[in-house]
Every structure is written in C-alpha cells, then in structure tokens.
Amino acid sequence: MEDAEESPVADATRDEVRETYDRIAAHFSATREYPWPEVEAFLADRSRVEVALDLGCGNGRHAELLARSADRVVGADASPALLAEARDRAADRGFDADLVGADAARIPLRDATAGLAVYVATLHHLPSRELRIASLDELARVLTPGGTALVSAWSTAHDRFEESESFDTTIDWTLPGGERVERFYHIYSPAEFEADIAASALELVEFELSSGNCYATVSRAKQ
C-alpha cells in the first residue's frame, strides 16, 4: 500500500499530537485504569487468535485485555511516553505485549497477521481524512481473513457537542496544577464515520453509538 499524501500542516499536527501525549502521559495514564466496557463486550467469547493488535494502545489497558485472547499481543502507539507507561503496566500486572512506536497509518506488521484488533480513541487524532482512511486501510491490511477489529471515534452524538456535522477542534487536558494542554480532535458525525469505513478496505459488520462514541466492528473487505 502506498503512503497517503501528506501536507506540512498535517505532519505538524501529527507531531503536535504526539508531543501532547508525551507531555500528559503520566497523568493521562493514571486516569485510564480500566478498559472500556465496549471493548470488553467486543472481546467477550471471541475465539483465541495467534496475534492481536492494540492500535493506539496508550497505557496498555486494552493490550492487557487482548492478552487473554491471543498468543501474542502487539501494542502500537506514536507516543514514547505512553509506551513507557504501557511497559510499566505490563511489568506490574504480569502480561506480555510487544510494545512498539508506530504511526497508525504505518503499522509495523506483515499482511494478514492479526486475527483480532482494537483501534479505539485514536482515529480522531489524525489530522486529515486521507490519513484517517489510510490508517483504516492499514488496519485492513494487517487483519487476517476472518479477523475482526473494533474501531471507535468521538462523535457529534456526544452530549458536549451541539454540532450535527463533523468538525475539527481542540480539547484541553488539564494537568495537576491547572495547566491546560490542547489536543487535536476530528469529531465525527455518525454518517461520516460510516462513510470513512466504507471508503477504506474494511467491511462494516456492526455499527453502534455508545457513550458519545461511534463504534464499528469491522473485518477485512472481501476482494
């Protein structure tokens, strides 16, 4: 797959997102102790797979969950500081995961490797539609035939938003002591979220809105 066309603005914003999460990693991780219920529901009763992927793994809370369903877990994140938090969590809690620095649009796995994947709360940080769809294409590339993934993004359906159409924004993270750090978000309308899935090499299996997020259970589209 060819890399998506990128612009200096998009590259700068991606760097800013990575630097932001490096800056807030310790506090962010401390507030992200438990896996999302939607991820737990997605993984419930899944057959065991050889390889599972947590794309945008953050502090590893979902990689820990995936370790119960896979022989090998790969956790990928663009933030070195968040990966350090994930390594600490894995050591403290006794689960194994290969934790690697990676961009969501360039996943360091071979084709048809992962039988199971979660890609939650990350897609909306990519600063252009081209990059977002490229990351979905990459997810499709690494999924095995018959493999499934859960993709999520913040939605205009969230109570905090009044807009009905998709839009870009920044949302502050407040550190102890009161410092505010801006984070880039693309807030999806449900229709655009489904349209981006359809425009990618993924096939939509199930869609739902939950807790202000769009969720898609997806598989690799049949050729």
N, C-alpha and C positions, 0 to 999 in steps of 0.2 A: 504494500500500500504506500502511495506517495504521501509525503507530509502535506498537511493543509497549508494553503497560502497564508502567510502571516504578515502583519504590519508592525512597524516600530512601536506604535501605540499599544497593540495587543501584547507584544513582547514586554513592554514596560509594565503594563498592568499585571501580567503574569508574575514578573519579578516582584512587584509590589505585594501581590497576594502571598507569595512565598515568604517574603521578608516579614509581612504582618504576622503570619502564623509562627514564624521563628520567634518573633518578639513576644507573642502572647502564649506560647506553647505550654509553659508550666501551669499557668492559671487556667487556660482552656482545658488542659488535661484533667485538672482537679475537679472541674465541673462536668466532666464527661465520664463518669464512673461506670455507668450501666449501659448495656446495649439497648437499642431502640426496640420497643415491642413489635414493630412491623418487621424488623429483621428476624427477631425470634420466631414470629409466625411464619415468615418465609422459609426459614430453615427447619421448622418442625417437620419431622417424619421424612426428611429428604434421605435418599439413598446415599451411602458413603461414596466419596469420589477419591481419585488419586491426588488431584491438585485442586485447591480452591484459591481464589483471588479476592483480596480486600483492596479495592482501588480507591485511593484517598483514605488510607487506613487510620490517619490521625494517631491517637494514643493506643491503638490496637484492641479496643474493646470488642470490635466485631471480628477481628482476626482470632481472638480468644474463643469466640463462639464458633467460628468456622473450624477451629482445630478439633472440635468434637465430630465433625462431619467429613474430614479429609485426612489423608495420609501426610500431605504436605500443604502448608499454607504459605502463600506469598502475600505480604503486605507492602503496598507501594504508596509512597507519598512524596510530594515535592519538597516538604519542609524537613530539613535535617533535625531541627529541634523536636518536632513531633515524633520523628522516627526514634530519637533518643528516649522520649517518653514511652514509646511502644516497647523498646528493648527493656526498659526498666520494668514495665508491666509484665512482660513475658518472663523475665527472670524472677520476679516476685511471686507470680502465680503459677509458674511451672508449666507453661505451654510453649510449644515450638512454633516459630514462624520465621521465614526468610524475609527480612525487612530491608527494602531497597529504595533508594532515592529514584524517583521517576516522575515524569510528566504524564498526566492522564491521557494525553494524545500520543504517547510513545511508550507503550507498555513493554517492559523487558521480558517477554515470554514468547516462546515459539507459537506458531499457528496451532490451533486446536489443542490447547494444553489444559485449560481449566474446565472442569466439569461443573463448577459452582462458583458464583462470584457475587459480591455485593459492591455497589458503586453508589454510596449514599452521601448526601450533603457535600458533594464535591463538584458535580457538573455545573452548578450555578455560579461557581467561582471562575469559570473560563470566560474570557472577556469578549469572545466573538462567536457568532453562530457557526462559522467554519470550524473553529476549534472544538466547539461542543459536539458537533456532528462527527468530526474526526475522532474524538475520544470514544464516541459510541461505535464507530466503525472499528476502532482498535479493540474495544470490548468484544465485538462480534468475531473479530479475527482470532482472538485467543480462546474463545469458548469452543469446547468440543461439540461435535454434532450431538444433539440431545442434551447439551449442557444448558443450565438456566442461570439467570442473573436477576438481581433486584437493583433497579436504578431509581434514585429519588432526587428531587429538587424542590426548593421553596416555590410556593405558588401564590398567585393573586387571591386564592381562596383563603389565605391566612387572615385571621381577624385583624391583624395590624395594618393591612393594606386596603385602600379604598378603590384602587385601580382594577379594571377588568381586563385590560390589555397588558401584555408583557412589557417590562421596562427594566433598565439598569439603574442601580442605586448603590450607595454605600451605607453600611450599617455599623454603628460603633460597637466596639468591645471595650468595656470599662475594666481596667486593671485595678487591683488593690491600690488605694491611694487616690483614685479618681481619674487617672489618666485615661483618655479616650483614644482608641486606635480604630481607624476606619478600615472596613473590609468591603471589597467589591462583591456585589451580587447581581446576577441576572435573575429577576423574578419572573417565573414562567406563568403564563396563562395555561390552564389545562389543555386547551386546544393546541397551543404552540408546542407544548411538551409532547403530546401525541404526534404532532406533525414532524418534530425532530426525530423521534423514534422511527417514524415511517420513512424519513429521508435517509436513514442510516442502513447499515447492513444487518440490523436487528429486526426481529419479528416480535410484535407485541402479543403476549399471551394473556395478560390481565392488567387492567388499569384501575387504580383507586385513588381517592383523595383521603388523606388521614392526617390529622394534626397540622393542617395548613400546608402539607406537602403533597406533591404528585408522586405516586409510586407506580412503577411499571415492572411487572415480571416479564422478562424477555428471553428469547432464545436466538440462536444464530439463524438468520433467514435462509430458507432453502434456496439453493442455486437453480 
